[in-house]
Amino acid sequence: MSACTTCGACCACFRVDFAVYEMEDMGGRVPSGLAVEVNGSTMRMRGTDHVPIRCAALTGKVGGQVGCGIYEWRPSPCREFEEGSDACTRARQRHGMPPVDGAD
């Protein structure tokens, strides 16, 4: 089982900006209503620009059992985020969790 299904720290740590063309109503896959416009070319996942940060698509308890409500349709920054990366380690540390086993 991936540590991601019991973590969710990245979803409660980082701002998630992506191109407007990733939105469902622009031909992409991110469901309308889960993002807000930053400018004419950039969208942001709801909840990722507020403190405390928590993406609107995140379900469950960070550090317990979590999931992404739009996993199949998540935007590119979420698809590109790597378990065990430096950013993953920073997010986990901010939530009082150790690095993923095997991470540098």
C-alpha positions, 0 to 999 in steps of 0.5 A: 500500500502506498504511503499516500493513502495514509498520509495526505500531507501534500494535499494539506501543505501546498498551493495547487495551481494549474493551467485553465485548460485542465478544467472540465469546461475547457476540455480537461478533466478537473471538475468544475467548481473545485478550482478558482481562477487565479488569472486568465490562464491559471486555476487553483484548487479550492482550499489550497490558498487558505490557512490551514491549507486543505485541498477541497478534494481531500477526504479523510484525516491527514496522517490517518486514512485519506483519499482524493475525491478526484484522483482520476481527474486530478490536475497535473501538479498532483499527478507529477508529485512524487512520493518520497521526494524532497517536497513530500518529506517537507510536507510530512514534516510539517504534519509531524510525520517521518519521511516515507521509508526508503526516501533520501 
